[in-house]
Amino acid sequence: MPHDLTVFIVDDDPAVRDALGLLLGLRGYRTAMFAGAEDFLAARRCDWAGCLLADIRMNGMDGLSLQARLTELGCAIPVVIVSGHGDVALARAAFKANAIDFLEKPFDDVKLLGAIEEAYARERQQRGAERRRAGGLALLAELTPREREVMQLVVTGQHNRDIGPALGISVRTVEVHKARLMGKLGVDNVADLVRLSMLDE
């Protein structure tokens, strides 16, 4: 199991928490357990990653409300909603809020583990995208003001012969700036340059 990811179990039934913790622990998953949504929100840190397994019916804030609150906070951790009572309307609401799955108690272990693995895959994909974005922004920050000006004109489709007069520099100087900025950004074509430039928008 990836040890940087955790299954966060939020359920007000201690027996359910213990059973889930035991099942997942035996399968090699790292877990953290909370007796309610409020406890999870109070403890939550921005760097937590993995999967949230939340009961839909709890004392205080329910699972759907917790899911909505996390969305409001900008937290995109994948959510699996669990319920002791199958309810089509609740399932639809959970899926509309981008839940990975809606599972009924008692759990089918295979479905539960499959949902967690799907959540982990989504989390890894999202974190990879965030790392690529951060890396791209760091590269863009290395550009000089002139290189940034040249890049902005290149990505709008202008040619070197048009960029030179627009910036009051020679075409040869444009070529030098363009070569330098593409080298700094590690790109060798305009399509990749456009993709990187869009990170800064």
N, C-alpha and C positions, 0 to 999 in steps of 0.2 A: 504494500500500500504506500502511496505517496505520503510521507510524514509531514508535509507542509499543509495538508488538507485535513479538516476535521468534520465529523458529522455532529452538528449541534442539535440535540434532542430537546424539544420543548413540549412538555406534557405534564398536566397537573396530577396525573395518576402515578404514584411512586412505583407501583408494581410494573406498569408499562415501561417506565424509564429504566428500571433495573433489568427487565427482560431484553429491551433493545440494547442496552449497554453491554449485557453479557453476550448476546448474539453477535453484535458487531465487533466487540472486542476479540472474540474467538476467531473471527474472520480477518483480524489484523487491522481493523479500522481504529483510528483515534477518535474518541468521543468526548463531548462535554455536555452535561445535562443541566436543565433548568426547569424549575417547577411551574413557571408561567412566562407569558410573553413579556410582562413588565420586568421580570428578573433578567431575561435575555437582553432586552433593550438597555437596561441599566449597566450591564457588564460589557456590552458590545464594543469592540474596537474596530477601527477602520481596516486594520491589516488582517482581520480574521478572514479565512478563506476555506471553502469546502462546500458543505451542503447543510441546509436547515430542514429538519424533520419536525414539523409542527402539527399538533393536534388541532382539529378544527373547532372543537368545543372544549373550552377551558373556563375556569372561574376567572373573572376579569376579562382582559382582552383575548379574543378568540384568534384562531390561526389565520383566518382571512384578514382580520384587522391588523395583525402583526405583519402579514405579507404586504398590505397596503402601506403601513407605516414605514417599512424598510424601503419601499419604492420612493416614498416622499423624502427619505433621508439620502437617497441616491445610492443605496446599497443594493448591488445586483447579485447578491449571493443566491444561487439556485435554491428553490424551495420545493419540498415534497410535502403535500398536505395529507394527513391521515385522519380517519374518521371511524368512530364506532357505529355510525349510522349512515348507510349509503343514501345519498341524496343527490339526485341529478342536478338540481338547481345549484347546490353548493359546489358540486364538481365543475359545473360550467363556469361558475364565478372564479374558482381557483385557476382553471385553465386560461380564462380570459386575462387573469393577472400574471400569466406566464409561469404557472407552477409546472414543474417537471412531470409530476404525476399526482394522482389522487388515489390513495390506497385505503381500503377498508380493513378494520380489525375484525377478527384476528388476521395477522399478516400472513401472506404467502411469502416465505423467505426469499424465493427466487425473484419474485416481482419487486420486493423491497430492495434487494441487493442490486437488481438491474436498474431501478430508479436512482439509487445512489451513484452507481457507476455512470449513468447518463448525466447526472448532476455534476459529477467530478469532471467528466469530459468537457461539459460546457464551461465549467469554472477554469479549467486549464486553458481552453481556447480563449476565453475572455482575458485571462491574465497574460497570455502570450500577446494578444492584441494590444493590451495596455503597455507591456514592455516595449513592443515595437514602436508604439506611438511616442513613448517617453524617449526612446533612443533617437527617433527621427527629429523630435523637437530639440534634443541636445545638439544634433548635427547642424540644424538650421541656425541655432544660436551662435555657431562658430563662423557664420558668414559675416563679411564686412558689410557696411551699409551699401556700398556700390555693388557688391556681388548680389545682395538681396534685390537691388533695383533691376539688375540685369535678369535675375531669375524671374521676377514678376513679369517682365516683358516677354521672356522666352516662353513661359507657360501660357501666355495668352495667344501664342502662335506667331509672334513677330519674328522676322528674320534679322540676322546680324546687321544687314545693311540698313534696316529700319531702326534698330535699337540705337545704333551709333548716333545718328542725328538727333534722336529723341533725348539722349542723355548728354549730347554735346561732346562725344568722344569718338575716336576713330573706330572703324570696323575691326581693325586688328586688335585694339584694346578690348573691344567687346569679346572677341574670340578668346583673349587671354583670361578675362574675368569668367567667362562661361566655362572654360576648361578648368580653372581653379575651383569654381563653386561645385562643379560636378565631381571633381576629385574629392573635395571635402565631404560631399554627401554620399560618395561611394556609388554613384549612378553612372550609367554609360548611355542612357537614351532619354529622350524628352518625356516619354510616358512615365518612367519612374520618377523623373524630376517633378512632373505634375502631381503625381501621387503624394510625394513628400511635401510639396509646397502647400497642399490642401490641409496638412496637419496644423498649419499656422493660422487657419481661418477661424 
